[in-house]
C-alpha cells in the first residue's frame, strides 16, 4: 500500500502527542540523548540509501547543482520566513487561553513535520518503490518530537497530523501516477540515483540532529529535480548505462 509509510508517520505523531500531553515536561538530559540516538539511526539509513547508486558522478552533480540552486533560491530562508509568518498568524501564546495554545501547537508541529527533505524523499520513495523505511524513520523522529512539543505547547500539536497526511500523501500518489507513464528501465535508473542522492540528504539530517553540523538541508532538495533532469537527458540521448555498469 503506497500510503502505508505516511499512515505510520501520522499515527506516531498522534501517539507522541497524546503521551506528551500527559507526561508533562521531559528532562533535557533524556531529550538530548534520545535525539542523538535518533540522529545516529537516521545516518545509518542515509548511508544505506547512498549505496544504491550505480553512477556516483550523477549523485555528485545532482547534490552540488541542487545545493547551488537551493542556495540561490534561498529555500531554507523562505521556509523559515513562512514559519515566522504562520506563527505571527497563530494568535495568542499558550497560557492565554486554550485556542492560543492549540494554534501555536498546530503551527509549530506542522512546520517541523511537513517542512523537510525526509518528507519529500520518503513520500517519493513510498510512491515509486513502495519502500516506506524513510517515512517510518521520520515517523519515529516526529513521534518523539510531538511528545516533546505537546508536553510544552499542548494537545494542539496532534492536529499537525492532518497536513502531514495531506502533504506526504499527495506526493506519494503523484509519484505513483507518474511512474505509470515512464519506461521501466528509465524509472529504475532514476530511482537508484534519486535514492542515493536522497541518502546524502538524510545523512545531513542525521548530522544536524547530533549537533555536528548546521547544514541547510532544505536547500539540497532541488537535487532531486536535477537527478530527474540528468537521468531523463541520458535516457533521451540513449546514453543511459546498461544494467550492472
N, C-alpha and C positions, 0 to 999 in steps of 0.2 A: 504494500500500500504506500503510495507516494507521500502521503501526508503523515505517515507514522512518526517521523522524526519531529515534525512540528507539533503534533499532538503530545508527544512525550515532553517536549520543551514547555508547552503550555501547562501541562499537568504538574510539572516540577515547580513552575513559578507559583501555581496555586497552592501547592503543598507547603512550599517555603514561606509564602505569605501568611498562611494560617498558623503555622508553627511559630513564626517570628512574632505574630500578634500576641501570643500567649506566653512567650518566653521572656519578654522584656528585653532590656539591653544586653548584648552579647559582649563578654570581656574582650578587650582589644587584643590580648595575647592569643586567645583562641582564634579570633578573626584573622589575625596576621598569619599564623602558622597554617591554617586551613587554606588561606589564599595562596600561600607559597606552594602547598601540596597540589592544589588545582592547577597552578601555573606550570609545574613540572609535568603533570599529566597532559596538559594541553600541548606542551612542547613535544612530547613523545608522539602524539597524534600527528602534529605538523611534520615531524621528521619522517614518519612512516609515509605520509602523503607525498612528500617531496621526492621519494624514490620511485614514484610512478612514471616519471618522465623517461622517454627513450631518446629525447633530443634536448639535452640540457641547455644548449645555446638558445632555444626558443624560450625557455624559462627565464634565462638571464635577460634576454632582450625584453620580454614581457614585463618583468618586475621592474627593470630600470626605466623603460619608457613609461610604464604605467605610473611609477613614482613621480617622474618628471611632470606628467600630465596632471596628476593629483595635486602636486605642489603648486603648479601653475594655476589650477582652478581653485586651490585652497579649500579642498573638500572638508578637511578636518576643521578649519576655521569656520566654514559655513555651517557645519553641523553644530559646532559649539554656539554660534550665534543663534541658530534655530532653537537650541536648547534654552538659551537665556531668554529668548523671546517667549517661548512656551511657558517658562517659569514665571515670567512677568505677567502672563495672562492667567496664570493659575489662581491668582487672587490671594486670599489670606494664608497665613502661615499656620502650621499645626499649633493647636492650643487656643486659637481664637474661637473656632467652632469646628464641628465635625466636617462641614463641607470644605473648609480650607484645607484640613488635613488630608481628606480624600483627594482633593485636586492636586496637591503637591505630591502625594504618594504616587498617584496615577501618572503624572507628568514625568517625575523623576524615574520611575520604573520603566516607562515607555522609552525614554531616551537611552537608558542603559541597555535594555534588552533588544531594542529594534535597531539602533544605530551601531553598526559594527560589521566588520568583514565576515565574522563567523556566521552571521545571519544570512548574508548573501551567498557565501561559499557553500554553507551547509544546505541551504534550500536548493541551490543548483545541483548539488551532489545527490540530494534526495530525488529530484526530478529526472535527472539524466541517468543515474546509475542505480537508483533505488538503494543507495547506501546512506544510512542515517547516523553514522558514527559521529560526524561533526556536530549535528544538531543535538544528539543525545549528550555529547560532552558540553555543548553550550547550555543545554538544559540543566545540567548539574551545576555549572557556574551560576546560571540565572537563579536556580532554586536557592542556592546559598546566599546569593546577593539579595534576593527577595526576602529571605529570612532576616537579614541584617536591616534592610530598609523598612520592613513592616514593624520591626521592633522599635524603630525610632519615628517613622512617618505615619504609621497606622495602616489600617486594612485597605486603604485606597490603592496600595501597590498591587493588590490582586487584580484590579481592573486592567492593568497593563497587559495581562494575558490576551485580551481581545485584539489589540493592534498587532501583537506578536503573531497571533494565528492568521490574521488577515494579510499581513505583510509577507511573512515567510510562505504561507500557503499560496499566495498569488505567484510568487517567484517560482515555487516548486511546480505548480500546474502549468505555468507558461513554459518552463523548461521541458516538461513532459510533452507538451503540444509541439514545440519547435523540433524536438528530436524525431518526430514522425516524418518530417519533411527533409531531413538531412541524410545523405547516404551513410550506411552503417560504418564503412571504413573511415570516412571523414569524421563522423561523430566519435568513434573510438579514439582517433588521433587527438581530437580536441579534448576529450575527457581526460586522457593521460596527461596532457600538458597543462590543462586547467587545474587538475588535481594537484600536480606538483607545484605550480605557481601559487595556488591557494595554500598549499602546505607551508610555503615560506611565510605567508601572511599569518598563519596560525602560530608558527614558531615565534613570530614577532609579538603576537598577543601574549604568549606564554612568558616571554622575556619581560614584557611590561608588567605582567601580573606579579612576578617575583621581584620586581623593582630594579632589574639590571639595566633597563633601557627605558626611554620615553619615546618610542617610535610612533609617529603619527600614522597608524595603520590604515585609517580611512583614506589617506592619500595614496595608498597602494592599490586600492580596489580597481582603478582603471586598468590595471594589469590583466584582469580577466577579459576585458574587451580587446586588449592588444593580443592576447592568446587567440581569441576568436578570429581576429583580423589576419594574423600571421598564418594560422593553420588554414584559414579559408583561401588565402592567396597561394599557399603552397599546393593545396589541392586543386585550385583552379588552373594553375600553370603546370600541373602534372608533376610537381616536384616533391610530393608527399613521400616520405621514406616508406619503404616496404616494411611489412610487419617483421619484427625481430632485428631491424637495423639499429 
